[in-house]
Amino acid sequence: MRILFLSRRYFPAISGMSVYAQNLLRELVSAGHDVTMVSQYRGDAFGTRVYGGGPPPTVPGVTVIGLEQLGEQTSGDFERDIDTMVDTICAEHGKKPFDILHAQYGYPTGYAVLLASKRLGVPNVVSIQGGDGHWVGSCCETHRLGMRAVLDHANALLIGGTSFVKEVCDRLGSDPARFTIVPGAVDTARFAQGTQDGLPEAHSGPIRMLYHGRVDRRKGVLDFIEALTILRDQGTPFAATISGIGPDVDPAKALAEQHGFGPEAIRFTGYAEYETVPALYRDADVFASPTYAEGFSNTILEAMAAGLAVVSCHAVGVSDCLRDGENGLLTNPGDIPALAANLTRIVEDGALRHRIAAAGLEECRRVYSWQAVGAQIMNVYGQVLHENPAQDVPDELPFDPSCRFRAEPHLL
């Protein structure tokens, strides 16, 4: 099968979409498919600082084409970039026809794939993976209609869990029967501790807490710092690391400084090359992800695979893989005193920490393997392979200049 995979964000950008794409591409190549990836990327100084930028690297066995987001990074002109994506897909199809077009993210990439499918007569699959399900479409009429076009007309829609389906359908009015649930997955061997039980080695220092991922207030990083203030003031020892880049690196550092934290208490490590990420997990005991919403959290799965006890929230995309008191400790997003209480529990109760970490590791190994998830996605390809793409997808969307993402396109 010849597959076009259109990525919203691939390495060197560090995001859940980058990790998801890398693992899926590996599975597709291993199964013998002919794969071309077209990936958007930020090439400007601001986008590079917030996400990591520059053209995508080579991927073994995959033809890789990078498209700089020229419209998006200059004026929030997502539509200009959509035209470029469609033209690129069609040009590649002219060289050697594709059998399936698969897009990450509903808008702009999913909409671009619908337009390319309409022009080429090739079926499509769209993965709803994060902000596209959480807020794209609530921002303006342009993106509401773009998301509805994707949700109504894609040959197949993939999504991480039932809680995410409910959110998307409640917000945009889509039919839940349109979605195929494909959970997140993780390369468990890559993140293994190397210890006999798969859990972190015992050590004499304070419990080590890790926040890793996009440094974004919507991921709860500022709440994490506020909760650590409570731990410090009550005398609970800890050592915390905040790893990653994102739109709120500077506010997070300023908040830590405001509360009098030095690097011995909260260490900011910045951009992490993907090859170095397993070592971050192996140098921690607890993973903190007080997020407000996820598609399906890759970092939580990585932490579970590394045998870390996870403290997170009752949030969309988290409640599909974590259960409070069983394989994680959960509280409501934004409840900082409750978050601090859970962090205190996980520090002070070694038996609880061990039990939650062991349960998460066992479930991760049993349920969230990329081999199984990759096979499930390829099965969806087979189901739609001979379907016709929708022809009633609008070629253009009305322009709504009020969209907040046009001023801050990196947040979309």
C-alpha positions in Angstrom: 0.0 0.0 0.0 1.3 3.5 -0.8 0.5 5.9 2.0 0.7 9.7 2.3 1.1 10.7 5.9 0.5 14.5 6.5 1.9 15.6 9.8 1.0 18.9 11.6 4.2 18.7 13.7 7.2 16.4 13.4 10.7 16.5 14.9 12.7 18.6 15.6 9.4 19.9 17.2 8.9 18.0 20.5 5.3 17.1 20.9 3.0 14.2 21.3 2.2 14.4 17.6 5.9 14.0 16.7 6.3 10.9 18.9 3.0 9.4 17.5 4.2 10.0 14.0 7.6 8.5 14.5 6.2 5.3 16.0 3.5 4.9 13.4 5.9 5.5 10.5 8.1 2.8 11.9 5.2 0.3 12.1 4.1 1.1 8.5 7.6 0.6 7.1 8.0 -2.6 9.0 4.8 -3.9 7.5 6.2 -3.3 4.0 4.2 -0.1 3.1 5.6 2.6 0.8 5.3 5.8 2.9 5.7 9.4 2.2 5.5 11.9 5.0 4.8 15.6 4.3 5.3 17.6 7.5 4.7 21.2 8.4 7.4 23.0 10.4 8.1 26.4 11.9 11.2 28.1 10.4 11.0 31.4 12.2 12.9 32.3 15.4 9.7 32.5 17.6 8.3 29.2 16.4 11.7 27.5 16.8 11.9 28.8 20.4 8.4 27.7 21.3 8.3 24.3 19.5 11.7 23.5 18.1 11.8 24.3 14.4 13.4 23.5 11.1 12.8 20.9 8.4 12.0 17.4 9.5 14.9 14.9 9.7 15.2 11.9 7.5 13.2 8.8 8.6 14.5 5.3 7.6 12.4 3.9 4.8 10.2 7.0 4.5 10.2 9.8 1.8 10.2 13.0 3.9 9.1 16.4 2.6 9.1 19.5 4.8 6.8 22.5 4.3 7.6 25.6 6.1 4.4 27.2 7.6 4.9 30.5 5.8 1.3 31.7 6.0 0.9 30.6 9.6 4.1 32.1 11.0 3.7 35.5 9.3 0.0 36.3 9.7 -1.9 33.3 10.9 -2.9 32.6 7.3 -3.6 28.8 7.7 -5.4 28.8 4.4 -2.3 29.7 2.4 -0.5 26.8 4.0 -3.5 24.5 3.2 -3.1 25.3 -0.5 0.6 24.4 -0.3 -0.1 21.1 1.4 -2.8 20.2 -1.2 -0.5 21.1 -4.1 2.4 19.1 -2.7 0.3 16.0 -2.1 -1.1 16.2 -5.6 2.3 16.6 -7.1 3.7 13.6 -5.3 0.6 11.6 -6.3 1.3 12.5 -9.9 4.8 10.9 -9.6 3.4 7.7 -8.1 -0.2 7.4 -7.0 -1.2 7.0 -3.3 -3.7 4.5 -2.0 -4.5 6.3 1.3 -4.0 9.8 2.6 -3.7 10.1 6.4 -3.6 13.4 8.3 -2.6 14.2 11.9 -4.9 16.9 13.4 -8.2 18.0 12.0 -7.3 21.5 10.9 -5.4 22.6 8.9 -3.9 19.3 7.9 -7.1 17.2 8.0 -8.9 19.7 5.9 -6.0 19.8 3.4 -6.2 16.0 3.1 -10.0 16.2 2.4 -9.3 18.7 -0.4 -6.5 16.5 -1.9 -8.7 13.4 -1.6 -11.5 15.2 -3.4 -9.2 16.2 -6.3 -7.4 12.8 -6.5 -10.2 10.4 -5.8 -8.1 8.8 -3.0 -9.7 7.8 0.4 -8.5 9.5 3.6 -8.1 8.9 7.3 -7.8 11.8 9.9 -6.5 11.5 13.4 -8.0 13.9 15.9 -5.1 14.3 18.4 -5.3 17.3 20.7 -6.1 21.0 20.3 -8.1 20.2 17.2 -10.6 18.3 19.4 -10.3 20.6 22.4 -10.6 24.1 21.0 -10.1 24.5 17.2 -13.5 25.4 15.9 -14.6 27.3 19.0 -12.3 30.1 17.9 -14.1 31.3 14.8 -16.5 30.4 12.0 -13.7 29.6 9.6 -12.3 26.9 11.8 -15.7 25.6 13.0 -16.7 24.9 9.4 -13.3 23.5 8.6 -13.5 21.1 11.6 -17.1 20.1 10.7 -16.1 19.4 7.1 -13.4 17.0 8.5 -15.7 15.4 11.1 -18.5 14.9 8.6 -16.6 13.9 5.5 -13.4 12.0 6.3 -13.5 8.3 5.3 -12.3 7.4 8.8 -11.7 9.4 12.0 -9.3 8.1 14.6 -9.3 9.3 18.2 -7.7 8.3 21.4 -10.6 7.5 23.8 -14.2 7.8 24.7 -13.8 10.9 26.8 -12.3 12.7 23.8 -15.1 11.6 21.6 -17.6 13.0 24.0 -15.8 16.4 24.1 -15.6 16.7 20.4 -19.2 15.8 19.8 -20.5 18.0 22.6 -18.5 20.9 21.3 -18.9 20.6 17.5 -22.0 18.4 17.2 -20.4 15.5 15.4 -21.8 11.9 15.4 -19.9 9.7 17.9 -20.5 6.7 15.6 -18.1 8.3 13.1 -15.1 7.7 15.3 -12.8 4.7 15.6 -11.1 4.6 19.0 -7.4 3.9 18.7 -5.6 4.5 22.0 -2.1 6.0 22.3 0.8 3.7 22.5 4.4 3.6 23.6 7.6 1.8 22.8 7.9 0.1 26.2 11.4 -1.3 25.6 12.7 2.2 24.8 11.6 3.6 28.2 12.3 0.5 30.4 14.3 1.2 33.5 16.6 -1.8 33.2 15.9 -2.9 36.8 14.5 -6.3 37.7 11.1 -5.0 38.5 11.0 -2.2 36.0 10.7 0.5 38.7 13.2 3.2 39.6 16.2 2.1 41.7 16.0 3.1 45.4 18.1 6.1 46.4 18.8 8.2 49.5 17.9 11.6 48.2 14.5 13.3 48.0 11.8 12.0 45.7 12.4 13.2 42.2 9.5 14.7 40.3 9.5 15.2 36.6 7.3 17.4 34.3 8.2 16.7 30.7 6.5 17.9 27.6 5.1 21.1 26.2 5.7 23.9 28.8 2.2 25.3 28.5 -0.2 26.5 31.2 -2.9 24.4 29.5 -0.8 21.4 30.5 -0.8 22.5 34.1 2.8 23.5 34.4 2.1 26.7 36.4 -0.3 24.7 38.7 2.6 22.3 39.3 4.9 25.1 40.5 2.1 26.5 42.7 1.6 23.0 44.2 5.3 22.6 44.9 5.2 25.9 46.8 2.7 24.2 49.2 5.0 21.2 49.6 8.0 23.3 50.4 6.1 25.4 52.9 4.8 22.3 54.7 8.3 20.8 54.8 7.8 18.0 52.3 11.2 17.3 50.6 11.3 17.0 46.8 13.5 17.7 43.8 11.7 18.7 40.6 12.6 18.9 37.0 10.6 20.8 34.3 11.7 19.6 30.9 10.7 21.0 27.5 9.9 24.1 25.6 6.6 25.9 24.9 4.7 29.1 25.1 5.0 29.4 28.9 8.7 28.7 29.6 9.3 32.3 30.6 6.1 32.6 32.8 7.0 29.3 34.5 10.6 30.4 35.2 9.3 33.8 36.5 6.7 32.0 38.8 9.4 29.7 40.2 11.6 32.7 40.9 8.7 34.6 42.4 8.2 31.8 44.9 11.9 31.7 45.7 12.8 28.4 44.1 16.4 27.9 43.1 17.7 25.2 40.6 18.3 22.8 43.5 14.5 22.7 44.0 13.1 23.2 40.5 15.4 22.6 37.6 14.5 23.8 34.1 16.3 21.7 31.5 14.8 23.2 28.2 14.7 21.4 24.9 15.2 17.6 25.1 16.4 15.7 22.0 14.1 12.7 21.7 17.1 10.3 22.0 17.7 11.8 25.5 14.2 11.5 26.8 14.4 8.0 28.3 17.2 9.2 30.5 15.0 11.9 31.9 12.4 9.4 33.0 15.1 7.1 34.5 16.3 10.0 36.7 12.9 10.4 38.3 10.5 8.7 40.7 7.2 10.5 40.0 5.7 12.0 36.9 3.5 15.1 37.3 1.0 15.9 34.5 -1.6 18.2 35.9 -3.1 18.8 32.5 -6.4 20.3 31.6 -7.0 18.2 28.5 -5.2 15.7 26.2 -6.0 13.7 23.1 -4.2 10.7 24.6 -1.1 11.6 26.6 2.1 10.2 25.1 4.2 11.5 28.1 1.9 9.7 30.6 2.4 6.4 28.7 6.1 7.0 28.5 6.2 7.6 32.3 4.2 4.4 32.9 6.6 2.5 30.7 9.5 3.8 32.8 7.8 2.6 36.0 7.1 6.1 37.4 4.1 6.8 39.7 1.9 9.3 37.8 0.1 12.2 39.4 -2.4 13.8 36.9 -6.0 15.0 36.6 -9.5 13.9 35.8 -9.1 15.4 32.3 -10.2 14.4 28.8 -7.7 12.0 27.4 -6.3 11.1 30.8 -9.3 9.4 32.3 -9.2 6.9 29.4 -5.9 5.4 30.7 -5.6 6.4 34.4 -7.8 5.5 37.3 -7.5 7.3 40.6 -5.8 5.2 43.3 -5.2 2.3 40.9 -2.6 3.2 38.4 -2.4 7.0 39.1 -3.4 9.7 41.5 -5.9 12.1 40.0 -7.6 15.4 41.0 -9.6 18.0 39.1 -7.7 20.3 36.8 -6.8 23.6 38.4 -7.3 22.4 42.0 -3.9 23.3 43.3 -4.4 22.3 47.0 -5.7 18.9 45.9 -2.7 18.5 43.5 -0.4 19.4 46.3 -2.1 16.8 48.5 -1.6 14.1 45.9 2.0 15.0 45.4 2.5 14.9 49.2 0.9 11.5 49.4 3.1 10.1 46.6 6.2 11.5 48.3 5.5 10.3 51.8 3.9 6.9 51.1 6.5 4.6 49.5 4.1 1.7 49.4 1.5 3.7 47.5 4.1 5.0 45.1 5.4 1.5 44.4 1.9 0.0 44.0 0.7 2.7 41.5 3.9 2.6 39.5 3.8 -1.2 39.2 0.1 -1.2 38.2 0.8 1.5 35.5 3.8 -0.4 34.2 1.9 -3.7 33.9 -1.0 -2.1 32.1 1.3 -0.2 29.8 3.1 -3.4 28.7 -0.2 -5.3 28.3 -2.4 -2.7 26.5 -0.4 0.1 24.9 2.1 -1.6 22.6 2.7 0.1 19.2 2.7 -3.2 17.5 -1.0 -3.7 18.4 -2.0 -0.1 17.8 -0.2 0.1 14.4 -2.0 -3.1 13.3 -5.3 -1.5 14.3 -4.6 1.6 12.2 -3.5 -0.4 9.2 -6.8 -2.4 9.5 -8.7 0.9 9.2 -6.7 1.7 6.1 -7.9 -1.6 4.7 -11.5 -0.9 5.5 -11.6 2.4 3.6 -9.1 1.5 0.8 -11.8 1.1 -1.8 -14.1 3.8 -0.6 -14.7 7.0 -2.6 -13.7 10.3 -0.9 -16.5 12.9 -0.3 -17.0 15.3 -3.2 -19.2 17.8 -1.3 -16.3 19.2 0.8 -16.2 23.0 0.4 -13.2 24.2 -1.7 -13.0 27.4 0.4 -14.1 28.5 3.8 -15.5 31.9 4.7 -12.7 34.1 6.2 -13.3 35.1 9.9 -10.6 37.6 10.9 -11.7 37.5 14.6 -10.0 34.1 15.2 -7.7 34.3 18.2 -5.4 31.8 16.6 -4.5 34.2 13.8 -2.7 36.4 16.3 -1.2 33.4 18.2 -1.1 30.6 15.6 1.4 28.6 17.6 -1.4 27.8 20.1 -3.4 26.0 17.5 
